[in-house]
């Protein structure tokens, strides 16, 4: 049984979830821009619900919806929402993205956020796994792009995003160009990119993206997570300090 993960202001039970708490999701939840003060937020592929909960802690958004297709993860997400201080602002739907988008036609969100499934070597973690087990079918589904192709994610994010809304996501660095091309077909333009590497000598691993319908000057930056194993950079600590107990 996987132990609950305690953040500063909420707790995540994750024993029913194929995808446990990981650096990617926490990075995205901490990095996503809320300067435009979103009223409504949608987390696509919520898993444990960690990103939605981080946004409930960080923002005053009154409506935070999450979407999760895998039944066990959906149930766990609902429990994690109900056990938090923000249960009245959080709601999880058990549906596929295309079904959800069809049902919500005409409805839009000011911030859409997604840590989409892909299989790529993980980033250094503030909580290393206790021995890697063989990947279960549910975990494979949660981690492989086929479960939610980038084209599908972008298409429906564009449909569900308000005119001045932001779409934030994290993908492997190697898929950056492909993702930008796909987004441009839906009239979504990159506004901000933070490229992430494990340490200063390791290759770029991830790209944190903010897209919007407005073409703006692109802001780019780089984030290095570790100085050495389990010793984190000030930039990384500043980003996640409101969440991790030991930061």
C-alpha atoms as an extended CHARMM CRD file, in Angstrom:
* protein
*
       247  EXT
         1         1  UNK       CA              0.0000000000        0.0000000000        0.0000000000  PROA      1               0.0000000000
         2         2  UNK       CA              1.3170000000        3.3970000000       -1.0010000000  PROA      2               0.0000000000
         3         3  UNK       CA              1.6530000000        5.8450000000        1.8790000000  PROA      3               0.0000000000
         4         4  UNK       CA             -0.2810000000        9.1120000000        1.8990000000  PROA      4               0.0000000000
         5         5  UNK       CA              1.7840000000       12.1110000000        0.8750000000  PROA      5               0.0000000000
         6         6  UNK       CA              1.5800000000       15.0810000000        3.2340000000  PROA      6               0.0000000000
         7         7  UNK       CA              1.9390000000       18.5690000000        1.7780000000  PROA      7               0.0000000000
         8         8  UNK       CA              1.9230000000       21.7230000000        3.9120000000  PROA      8               0.0000000000
         9         9  UNK       CA             -1.8080000000       22.3980000000        3.5500000000  PROA      9               0.0000000000
        10        10  UNK       CA             -3.2940000000       19.1370000000        2.2690000000  PROA      10              0.0000000000
        11        11  UNK       CA             -2.7590000000       15.3870000000        2.1520000000  PROA      11              0.0000000000
        12        12  UNK       CA             -2.8280000000       13.0820000000       -0.8790000000  PROA      12              0.0000000000
        13        13  UNK       CA             -3.8670000000        9.4480000000       -0.5560000000  PROA      13              0.0000000000
        14        14  UNK       CA             -2.4510000000        7.5910000000       -3.5640000000  PROA      14              0.0000000000
        15        15  UNK       CA             -2.7950000000        3.8430000000       -2.9080000000  PROA      15              0.0000000000
        16        16  UNK       CA             -5.4830000000        3.4170000000       -5.6330000000  PROA      16              0.0000000000
        17        17  UNK       CA             -3.6740000000        5.5290000000       -8.2390000000  PROA      17              0.0000000000
        18        18  UNK       CA             -1.4090000000        4.1030000000      -10.9290000000  PROA      18              0.0000000000
        19        19  UNK       CA              0.4560000000        7.4120000000      -11.1350000000  PROA      19              0.0000000000
        20        20  UNK       CA              1.8620000000        8.4600000000       -7.7790000000  PROA      20              0.0000000000
        21        21  UNK       CA              2.9000000000       11.9770000000       -6.7900000000  PROA      21              0.0000000000
        22        22  UNK       CA              5.7990000000       13.0010000000       -9.0380000000  PROA      22              0.0000000000
        23        23  UNK       CA              8.0120000000       15.9950000000       -9.7140000000  PROA      23              0.0000000000
        24        24  UNK       CA              6.3000000000       16.8170000000      -13.0460000000  PROA      24              0.0000000000
        25        25  UNK       CA              2.8560000000       17.3960000000      -11.5330000000  PROA      25              0.0000000000
        26        26  UNK       CA              4.1130000000       19.3870000000       -8.5490000000  PROA      26              0.0000000000
        27        27  UNK       CA              6.2920000000       21.5460000000      -10.8140000000  PROA      27              0.0000000000
        28        28  UNK       CA              3.3290000000       22.3130000000      -13.0700000000  PROA      28              0.0000000000
        29        29  UNK       CA              0.9690000000       23.0510000000      -10.1780000000  PROA      29              0.0000000000
        30        30  UNK       CA              3.4660000000       25.4810000000       -8.6560000000  PROA      30              0.0000000000
        31        31  UNK       CA              4.5480000000       27.0920000000      -11.9620000000  PROA      31              0.0000000000
        32        32  UNK       CA              1.1930000000       27.7040000000      -13.6960000000  PROA      32              0.0000000000
        33        33  UNK       CA              0.4270000000       31.4010000000      -14.0420000000  PROA      33              0.0000000000
        34        34  UNK       CA             -2.5490000000       32.6990000000      -12.0320000000  PROA      34              0.0000000000
        35        35  UNK       CA             -1.8030000000       36.4320000000      -12.4630000000  PROA      35              0.0000000000
        36        36  UNK       CA             -4.9670000000       36.7470000000      -14.5630000000  PROA      36              0.0000000000
        37        37  UNK       CA             -6.9320000000       35.6210000000      -11.4670000000  PROA      37              0.0000000000
        38        38  UNK       CA             -8.8760000000       32.7430000000      -13.0250000000  PROA      38              0.0000000000
        39        39  UNK       CA            -12.4530000000       32.2880000000      -11.8480000000  PROA      39              0.0000000000
        40        40  UNK       CA            -12.6310000000       28.7680000000      -13.3010000000  PROA      40              0.0000000000
        41        41  UNK       CA             -9.9530000000       26.0610000000      -13.6520000000  PROA      41              0.0000000000
        42        42  UNK       CA             -9.9420000000       22.6630000000      -15.3790000000  PROA      42              0.0000000000
        43        43  UNK       CA             -7.3400000000       19.9640000000      -14.6300000000  PROA      43              0.0000000000
        44        44  UNK       CA             -7.3060000000       17.3730000000      -17.4420000000  PROA      44              0.0000000000
        45        45  UNK       CA             -6.1380000000       13.9200000000      -16.3140000000  PROA      45              0.0000000000
        46        46  UNK       CA             -6.2380000000       14.7060000000      -12.6150000000  PROA      46              0.0000000000
        47        47  UNK       CA             -4.8310000000       11.4510000000      -11.1660000000  PROA      47              0.0000000000
        48        48  UNK       CA             -4.6360000000       11.9500000000       -7.4000000000  PROA      48              0.0000000000
        49        49  UNK       CA             -5.9500000000       15.5100000000       -7.7660000000  PROA      49              0.0000000000
        50        50  UNK       CA             -2.6630000000       17.0720000000       -6.6270000000  PROA      50              0.0000000000
        51        51  UNK       CA             -2.5320000000       19.8350000000       -9.2730000000  PROA      51              0.0000000000
        52        52  UNK       CA             -6.1440000000       20.8950000000       -8.6880000000  PROA      52              0.0000000000
        53        53  UNK       CA             -5.4640000000       20.9850000000       -4.9360000000  PROA      53              0.0000000000
        54        54  UNK       CA             -2.3180000000       23.0750000000       -5.4570000000  PROA      54              0.0000000000
        55        55  UNK       CA             -4.3600000000       25.5560000000       -7.4930000000  PROA      55              0.0000000000
        56        56  UNK       CA             -7.0540000000       25.6320000000       -4.8070000000  PROA      56              0.0000000000
        57        57  UNK       CA             -4.3130000000       26.5620000000       -2.3130000000  PROA      57              0.0000000000
        58        58  UNK       CA             -2.6720000000       29.1360000000       -4.6190000000  PROA      58              0.0000000000
        59        59  UNK       CA             -5.6760000000       30.8660000000       -6.1650000000  PROA      59              0.0000000000
        60        60  UNK       CA             -9.0840000000       32.2740000000       -5.3460000000  PROA      60              0.0000000000
        61        61  UNK       CA            -10.7050000000       30.4330000000       -8.2920000000  PROA      61              0.0000000000
        62        62  UNK       CA            -14.2730000000       29.6270000000       -7.2990000000  PROA      62              0.0000000000
        63        63  UNK       CA            -14.6950000000       26.6800000000       -9.6530000000  PROA      63              0.0000000000
        64        64  UNK       CA            -11.9680000000       24.0430000000       -9.9610000000  PROA      64              0.0000000000
        65        65  UNK       CA            -13.0110000000       21.0610000000      -12.0610000000  PROA      65              0.0000000000
        66        66  UNK       CA            -10.9300000000       17.9560000000      -12.6310000000  PROA      66              0.0000000000
        67        67  UNK       CA            -11.3020000000       15.2080000000      -15.2040000000  PROA      67              0.0000000000
        68        68  UNK       CA            -10.1360000000       11.6060000000      -14.6990000000  PROA      68              0.0000000000
        69        69  UNK       CA            -10.9880000000        8.6000000000      -16.8750000000  PROA      69              0.0000000000
        70        70  UNK       CA             -9.4770000000        5.7900000000      -14.7490000000  PROA      70              0.0000000000
        71        71  UNK       CA            -12.0530000000        4.6600000000      -12.1850000000  PROA      71              0.0000000000
        72        72  UNK       CA             -9.7650000000        4.0260000000       -9.1880000000  PROA      72              0.0000000000
        73        73  UNK       CA             -7.9060000000        7.2850000000       -9.7050000000  PROA      73              0.0000000000
        74        74  UNK       CA            -11.2280000000        9.1300000000      -10.0700000000  PROA      74              0.0000000000
        75        75  UNK       CA            -12.4840000000        7.7260000000       -6.7310000000  PROA      75              0.0000000000
        76        76  UNK       CA             -9.2250000000        8.6200000000       -5.0220000000  PROA      76              0.0000000000
        77        77  UNK       CA             -9.2850000000       12.1270000000       -6.4750000000  PROA      77              0.0000000000
        78        78  UNK       CA            -12.8210000000       12.6680000000       -5.1550000000  PROA      78              0.0000000000
        79        79  UNK       CA            -11.7370000000       11.4950000000       -1.6690000000  PROA      79              0.0000000000
        80        80  UNK       CA             -8.6670000000       13.7550000000       -1.7010000000  PROA      80              0.0000000000
        81        81  UNK       CA            -10.8560000000       16.7290000000       -2.6840000000  PROA      81              0.0000000000
        82        82  UNK       CA            -13.4110000000       15.9810000000        0.0340000000  PROA      82              0.0000000000
        83        83  UNK       CA            -10.6940000000       15.6360000000        2.6820000000  PROA      83              0.0000000000
        84        84  UNK       CA             -9.1430000000       19.0080000000        1.8400000000  PROA      84              0.0000000000
        85        85  UNK       CA            -10.0610000000       22.4940000000        3.0960000000  PROA      85              0.0000000000
        86        86  UNK       CA            -11.3610000000       23.4400000000       -0.3680000000  PROA      86              0.0000000000
        87        87  UNK       CA            -13.8930000000       20.6770000000       -1.0460000000  PROA      87              0.0000000000
        88        88  UNK       CA            -16.6280000000       23.2120000000       -1.8880000000  PROA      88              0.0000000000
        89        89  UNK       CA            -14.5590000000       24.5930000000       -4.8150000000  PROA      89              0.0000000000
        90        90  UNK       CA            -13.3490000000       21.2450000000       -6.2190000000  PROA      90              0.0000000000
        91        91  UNK       CA            -15.2390000000       18.7550000000       -8.3760000000  PROA      91              0.0000000000
        92        92  UNK       CA            -14.0110000000       15.6930000000      -10.2820000000  PROA      92              0.0000000000
        93        93  UNK       CA            -15.7310000000       14.2630000000      -13.3850000000  PROA      93              0.0000000000
        94        94  UNK       CA            -15.3490000000       10.6030000000      -14.3510000000  PROA      94              0.0000000000
        95        95  UNK       CA            -15.2220000000       10.8530000000      -18.1480000000  PROA      95              0.0000000000
        96        96  UNK       CA            -13.0180000000       10.8530000000      -21.2270000000  PROA      96              0.0000000000
        97        97  UNK       CA            -11.9370000000       14.2580000000      -22.5160000000  PROA      97              0.0000000000
        98        98  UNK       CA            -13.9330000000       14.0460000000      -25.7700000000  PROA      98              0.0000000000
        99        99  UNK       CA            -17.1470000000       13.1080000000      -23.8850000000  PROA      99              0.0000000000
       100       100  UNK       CA            -16.5790000000       15.8900000000      -21.3720000000  PROA      100             0.0000000000
       101       101  UNK       CA            -15.9210000000       18.4840000000      -24.0940000000  PROA      101             0.0000000000
       102       102  UNK       CA            -19.1230000000       17.4250000000      -25.9060000000  PROA      102             0.0000000000
       103       103  UNK       CA            -21.1560000000       17.7250000000      -22.7090000000  PROA      103             0.0000000000
       104       104  UNK       CA            -19.6320000000       21.1100000000      -21.8010000000  PROA      104             0.0000000000
       105       105  UNK       CA            -20.0770000000       22.7460000000      -25.2310000000  PROA      105             0.0000000000
       106       106  UNK       CA            -20.2860000000       26.4990000000      -24.7960000000  PROA      106             0.0000000000
       107       107  UNK       CA            -18.7030000000       26.3780000000      -21.3060000000  PROA      107             0.0000000000
       108       108  UNK       CA            -15.1530000000       27.7120000000      -20.9400000000  PROA      108             0.0000000000
       109       109  UNK       CA            -12.3990000000       27.8610000000      -18.3140000000  PROA      109             0.0000000000
       110       110  UNK       CA             -9.9500000000       30.6800000000      -17.5270000000  PROA      110             0.0000000000
       111       111  UNK       CA             -7.1380000000       28.2440000000      -16.8000000000  PROA      111             0.0000000000
       112       112  UNK       CA             -6.7340000000       24.7410000000      -18.2050000000  PROA      112             0.0000000000
       113       113  UNK       CA             -3.9030000000       22.6630000000      -16.8370000000  PROA      113             0.0000000000
       114       114  UNK       CA             -2.7040000000       19.1710000000      -17.7390000000  PROA      114             0.0000000000
       115       115  UNK       CA              0.1650000000       16.8680000000      -16.8720000000  PROA      115             0.0000000000
       116       116  UNK       CA             -0.5520000000       14.5940000000      -19.8440000000  PROA      116             0.0000000000
       117       117  UNK       CA              0.4780000000       10.9410000000      -20.1030000000  PROA      117             0.0000000000
       118       118  UNK       CA              3.8500000000       10.2540000000      -21.7030000000  PROA      118             0.0000000000
       119       119  UNK       CA              6.6120000000        7.8230000000      -20.9350000000  PROA      119             0.0000000000
       120       120  UNK       CA              9.9410000000        9.5050000000      -20.4520000000  PROA      120             0.0000000000
       121       121  UNK       CA             12.6300000000        9.0390000000      -17.7810000000  PROA      121             0.0000000000
       122       122  UNK       CA             11.4770000000       10.8060000000      -14.5960000000  PROA      122             0.0000000000
       123       123  UNK       CA             12.9660000000       14.0030000000      -13.2310000000  PROA      123             0.0000000000
       124       124  UNK       CA             14.8380000000       13.9020000000       -9.9070000000  PROA      124             0.0000000000
       125       125  UNK       CA             12.2830000000       13.5110000000       -7.1730000000  PROA      125             0.0000000000
       126       126  UNK       CA             11.9010000000       15.0280000000       -3.7510000000  PROA      126             0.0000000000
       127       127  UNK       CA             10.4650000000       11.6270000000       -2.8100000000  PROA      127             0.0000000000
       128       128  UNK       CA             12.3820000000        8.8140000000       -4.5860000000  PROA      128             0.0000000000
       129       129  UNK       CA             10.3940000000        5.5860000000       -5.1210000000  PROA      129             0.0000000000
       130       130  UNK       CA             11.0870000000        2.6550000000       -2.8270000000  PROA      130             0.0000000000
       131       131  UNK       CA             12.2870000000        0.3470000000       -5.6040000000  PROA      131             0.0000000000
       132       132  UNK       CA             10.7300000000        0.5030000000       -9.0600000000  PROA      132             0.0000000000
       133       133  UNK       CA              8.0790000000       -2.1650000000       -9.5380000000  PROA      133             0.0000000000
       134       134  UNK       CA              7.0330000000       -3.5250000000      -12.9110000000  PROA      134             0.0000000000
       135       135  UNK       CA              4.6880000000       -1.1030000000      -14.6170000000  PROA      135             0.0000000000
       136       136  UNK       CA              1.0640000000       -2.1580000000      -14.1370000000  PROA      136             0.0000000000
       137       137  UNK       CA             -1.4880000000       -1.8450000000      -16.9390000000  PROA      137             0.0000000000
       138       138  UNK       CA             -3.1300000000        1.1030000000      -15.1700000000  PROA      138             0.0000000000
       139       139  UNK       CA              0.2410000000        2.8140000000      -14.7800000000  PROA      139             0.0000000000
       140       140  UNK       CA              1.0410000000        2.2080000000      -18.4520000000  PROA      140             0.0000000000
       141       141  UNK       CA             -2.2730000000        3.8070000000      -19.3830000000  PROA      141             0.0000000000
       142       142  UNK       CA             -1.5390000000        6.7450000000      -17.1150000000  PROA      142             0.0000000000
       143       143  UNK       CA              1.9380000000        7.2260000000      -18.5680000000  PROA      143             0.0000000000
       144       144  UNK       CA              1.7030000000        6.5470000000      -22.2940000000  PROA      144             0.0000000000
       145       145  UNK       CA              0.7410000000        9.2050000000      -24.7910000000  PROA      145             0.0000000000
       146       146  UNK       CA             -1.6760000000        6.8760000000      -26.6390000000  PROA      146             0.0000000000
       147       147  UNK       CA             -4.1160000000        7.2690000000      -23.7150000000  PROA      147             0.0000000000
       148       148  UNK       CA             -4.4080000000       11.0000000000      -24.5120000000  PROA      148             0.0000000000
       149       149  UNK       CA             -2.6100000000       12.0130000000      -27.7250000000  PROA      149             0.0000000000
       150       150  UNK       CA             -1.2190000000       15.5500000000      -27.7740000000  PROA      150             0.0000000000
       151       151  UNK       CA             -3.4930000000       16.4180000000      -30.7440000000  PROA      151             0.0000000000
       152       152  UNK       CA             -6.5770000000       15.4910000000      -28.7130000000  PROA      152             0.0000000000
       153       153  UNK       CA             -5.4190000000       17.3500000000      -25.6080000000  PROA      153             0.0000000000
       154       154  UNK       CA             -4.7200000000       20.5430000000      -27.5860000000  PROA      154             0.0000000000
       155       155  UNK       CA             -7.9250000000       20.3520000000      -29.6450000000  PROA      155             0.0000000000
       156       156  UNK       CA            -10.2010000000       20.1110000000      -26.6160000000  PROA      156             0.0000000000
       157       157  UNK       CA             -8.1450000000       22.5160000000      -24.4840000000  PROA      157             0.0000000000
       158       158  UNK       CA             -8.6520000000       25.1170000000      -27.2490000000  PROA      158             0.0000000000
       159       159  UNK       CA            -12.3920000000       24.3590000000      -27.3220000000  PROA      159             0.0000000000
       160       160  UNK       CA            -12.7740000000       24.6820000000      -23.5460000000  PROA      160             0.0000000000
       161       161  UNK       CA            -10.4970000000       27.7100000000      -23.0040000000  PROA      161             0.0000000000
       162       162  UNK       CA            -11.9170000000       31.2040000000      -22.5290000000  PROA      162             0.0000000000
       163       163  UNK       CA            -10.7900000000       33.9600000000      -24.8950000000  PROA      163             0.0000000000
       164       164  UNK       CA             -8.2020000000       35.3600000000      -22.4870000000  PROA      164             0.0000000000
       165       165  UNK       CA             -7.5780000000       32.0600000000      -20.7110000000  PROA      165             0.0000000000
       166       166  UNK       CA             -4.2530000000       30.2530000000      -20.2540000000  PROA      166             0.0000000000
       167       167  UNK       CA             -3.4650000000       26.6170000000      -21.0550000000  PROA      167             0.0000000000
       168       168  UNK       CA             -0.5280000000       25.2500000000      -19.0340000000  PROA      168             0.0000000000
       169       169  UNK       CA              1.1280000000       21.8740000000      -19.4790000000  PROA      169             0.0000000000
       170       170  UNK       CA              4.3970000000       19.9560000000      -19.0580000000  PROA      170             0.0000000000
       171       171  UNK       CA              5.8430000000       17.7280000000      -21.8010000000  PROA      171             0.0000000000
       172       172  UNK       CA              9.1820000000       16.1070000000      -22.6800000000  PROA      172             0.0000000000
       173       173  UNK       CA             11.5940000000       18.7410000000      -24.0350000000  PROA      173             0.0000000000
       174       174  UNK       CA             12.1140000000       16.6470000000      -27.1780000000  PROA      174             0.0000000000
       175       175  UNK       CA              8.4070000000       17.1160000000      -28.1020000000  PROA      175             0.0000000000
       176       176  UNK       CA              8.4920000000       20.9220000000      -27.8610000000  PROA      176             0.0000000000
       177       177  UNK       CA              8.4380000000       21.7450000000      -31.5800000000  PROA      177             0.0000000000
       178       178  UNK       CA              5.7780000000       19.1500000000      -32.3730000000  PROA      178             0.0000000000
       179       179  UNK       CA              3.5680000000       20.4870000000      -29.5700000000  PROA      179             0.0000000000
       180       180  UNK       CA              3.9330000000       24.1210000000      -30.7140000000  PROA      180             0.0000000000
       181       181  UNK       CA              3.0110000000       23.1180000000      -34.2860000000  PROA      181             0.0000000000
       182       182  UNK       CA             -0.0790000000       21.2250000000      -33.1160000000  PROA      182             0.0000000000
       183       183  UNK       CA             -1.1390000000       24.1380000000      -30.8950000000  PROA      183             0.0000000000
       184       184  UNK       CA             -0.7590000000       26.6650000000      -33.7290000000  PROA      184             0.0000000000
       185       185  UNK       CA             -3.3680000000       24.7180000000      -35.7360000000  PROA      185             0.0000000000
       186       186  UNK       CA             -5.8410000000       25.4840000000      -32.9200000000  PROA      186             0.0000000000
       187       187  UNK       CA             -4.7590000000       29.1760000000      -32.8160000000  PROA      187             0.0000000000
       188       188  UNK       CA             -2.9680000000       28.6360000000      -29.4850000000  PROA      188             0.0000000000
       189       189  UNK       CA              0.3940000000       30.3830000000      -29.1950000000  PROA      189             0.0000000000
       190       190  UNK       CA              3.2260000000       29.7860000000      -26.7050000000  PROA      190             0.0000000000
       191       191  UNK       CA              3.4900000000       32.7260000000      -24.3050000000  PROA      191             0.0000000000
       192       192  UNK       CA              5.8870000000       31.3160000000      -21.7340000000  PROA      192             0.0000000000
       193       193  UNK       CA              8.2860000000       28.3250000000      -21.6700000000  PROA      193             0.0000000000
       194       194  UNK       CA             10.4370000000       27.1150000000      -18.7810000000  PROA      194             0.0000000000
       195       195  UNK       CA             12.8290000000       24.3240000000      -19.7330000000  PROA      195             0.0000000000
       196       196  UNK       CA             13.8140000000       21.9700000000      -16.9390000000  PROA      196             0.0000000000
       197       197  UNK       CA             16.9530000000       19.9350000000      -16.3280000000  PROA      197             0.0000000000
       198       198  UNK       CA             17.7710000000       17.6470000000      -13.3890000000  PROA      198             0.0000000000
       199       199  UNK       CA             21.1710000000       19.2500000000      -12.6900000000  PROA      199             0.0000000000
       200       200  UNK       CA             23.3910000000       21.7340000000      -14.5200000000  PROA      200             0.0000000000
       201       201  UNK       CA             25.2260000000       18.9500000000      -16.4010000000  PROA      201             0.0000000000
       202       202  UNK       CA             22.1760000000       16.8970000000      -17.4060000000  PROA      202             0.0000000000
       203       203  UNK       CA             20.2880000000       17.3870000000      -20.6920000000  PROA      203             0.0000000000
       204       204  UNK       CA             17.0320000000       19.3610000000      -20.8410000000  PROA      204             0.0000000000
       205       205  UNK       CA             14.2340000000       16.9750000000      -19.8380000000  PROA      205             0.0000000000
       206       206  UNK       CA             10.9450000000       18.8790000000      -19.6470000000  PROA      206             0.0000000000
       207       207  UNK       CA              9.2470000000       21.9530000000      -21.0360000000  PROA      207             0.0000000000
       208       208  UNK       CA              6.6750000000       23.8200000000      -18.9560000000  PROA      208             0.0000000000
       209       209  UNK       CA              4.3700000000       25.6660000000      -21.3600000000  PROA      209             0.0000000000
       210       210  UNK       CA              1.8040000000       28.4320000000      -21.1530000000  PROA      210             0.0000000000
       211       211  UNK       CA             -0.3740000000       28.8960000000      -24.2570000000  PROA      211             0.0000000000
       212       212  UNK       CA             -3.0440000000       31.4420000000      -25.0650000000  PROA      212             0.0000000000
       213       213  UNK       CA             -5.0300000000       32.7350000000      -28.0390000000  PROA      213             0.0000000000
       214       214  UNK       CA             -3.1000000000       36.0090000000      -27.9240000000  PROA      214             0.0000000000
       215       215  UNK       CA              0.2880000000       36.1690000000      -29.6610000000  PROA      215             0.0000000000
       216       216  UNK       CA              2.6350000000       37.7810000000      -27.1370000000  PROA      216             0.0000000000
       217       217  UNK       CA              6.4090000000       38.1160000000      -26.8340000000  PROA      217             0.0000000000
       218       218  UNK       CA              7.6020000000       34.6670000000      -25.7700000000  PROA      218             0.0000000000
       219       219  UNK       CA              9.1400000000       34.5380000000      -22.2770000000  PROA      219             0.0000000000
       220       220  UNK       CA             11.6950000000       31.7420000000      -21.8750000000  PROA      220             0.0000000000
       221       221  UNK       CA             13.6500000000       30.5830000000      -18.8360000000  PROA      221             0.0000000000
       222       222  UNK       CA             15.4460000000       27.5400000000      -17.4860000000  PROA      222             0.0000000000
       223       223  UNK       CA             15.0220000000       25.7010000000      -14.1940000000  PROA      223             0.0000000000
       224       224  UNK       CA             17.6230000000       23.3600000000      -12.6810000000  PROA      224             0.0000000000
       225       225  UNK       CA             16.2690000000       21.0910000000       -9.9420000000  PROA      225             0.0000000000
       226       226  UNK       CA             19.3040000000       19.6950000000       -8.1000000000  PROA      226             0.0000000000
       227       227  UNK       CA             22.8170000000       20.8680000000       -7.2680000000  PROA      227             0.0000000000
       228       228  UNK       CA             23.5870000000       17.2330000000       -6.4360000000  PROA      228             0.0000000000
       229       229  UNK       CA             21.4800000000       14.2400000000       -5.4190000000  PROA      229             0.0000000000
       230       230  UNK       CA             18.7730000000       15.4490000000       -2.9690000000  PROA      230             0.0000000000
       231       231  UNK       CA             20.3200000000       18.9390000000       -2.6540000000  PROA      231             0.0000000000
       232       232  UNK       CA             17.9910000000       21.3190000000       -4.4410000000  PROA      232             0.0000000000
       233       233  UNK       CA             18.6580000000       24.6590000000       -6.1250000000  PROA      233             0.0000000000
       234       234  UNK       CA             17.2580000000       27.8670000000       -4.6430000000  PROA      234             0.0000000000
       235       235  UNK       CA             15.1290000000       28.3910000000       -7.7780000000  PROA      235             0.0000000000
       236       236  UNK       CA             13.4740000000       24.9980000000       -7.3280000000  PROA      236             0.0000000000
       237       237  UNK       CA             13.0170000000       25.4490000000       -3.5710000000  PROA      237             0.0000000000
       238       238  UNK       CA             11.4370000000       28.8800000000       -4.0860000000  PROA      238             0.0000000000
       239       239  UNK       CA              8.9990000000       27.4180000000       -6.5920000000  PROA      239             0.0000000000
       240       240  UNK       CA              7.7670000000       24.5390000000       -4.4090000000  PROA      240             0.0000000000
       241       241  UNK       CA              8.3520000000       25.8050000000       -0.8470000000  PROA      241             0.0000000000
       242       242  UNK       CA              4.6430000000       26.5310000000       -0.2380000000  PROA      242             0.0000000000
       243       243  UNK       CA              3.8940000000       22.8350000000       -0.7310000000  PROA      243             0.0000000000
       244       244  UNK       CA              6.6850000000       20.5060000000        0.3970000000  PROA      244             0.0000000000
       245       245  UNK       CA              7.0880000000       20.0770000000        4.1490000000  PROA      245             0.0000000000
       246       246  UNK       CA             10.8740000000       19.8970000000        4.0050000000  PROA      246             0.0000000000
       247       247  UNK       CA             11.5570000000       22.8330000000        1.6650000000  PROA      247             0.0000000000
